Amino acid sequence: MGRLEARRFLVALALSAASTGVASATPVTFGVGPFSVTCTSSGQLCSPAFPVQVTTSGLLQVSYTASPGHCSDIRVHFLVDGVELAVTPFLAPGATSATFTLSPVGAGTHTLGLQGEGQVGGCNTGSVANWGGTAQVTVDQLAAAVPAPGFLATGLALALGALAWRRARPRR
């Protein structure tokens, strides 16, 4: 192997060792509520939506539990930055929905909106006055890149080896 090839090999090896640090995303789940929304609209779809600010590196999952104080069934529309991405089935008071994956979403902060919709039954005779409950939200938080074990030792060994190789080579 010639000197130029040996240098290229050492540089490639050093770059390979330097790139072994890995950034990883860690899922974090948190509860929202209990919350209550007083509807300013008429009809079954309640406005405004209940807003939740979330920051994620891509993953966004949510489930909803209807308030046990509801007198009729309710379903929830999940919106991300104003765009509807999922809807629960109608849930009885106190019932919990499945977990909905609303991702991938772009990394950063988003507004997760929960918008209730009622149906006729119980005390609901055609219009929802208020609704509420709790939610479970899961997001990814990007962890800092951490060098792989031995990264510094590998880099030091490569530097010392290159120095020794340079001193040991014959001069022309």
Buried (B, 14 or more C-beta within 10 A) or exposed (E): EEEEEEBEEBEEBBEEBBEBEEEEBEEEEEEBBEBEBEBEEEEBBBEEBBEBEBEBBBBBBBBBBBBEEBEBBBBBBBBBEEEEBBBBEBBEBEBBBEEBEBBEBEEEEBEBBBBBBBBEEEEBEEEBEBBBBBBBBBBBEBEEEEBEEEBEEBBEEBEEEBEEEEEEEEEE
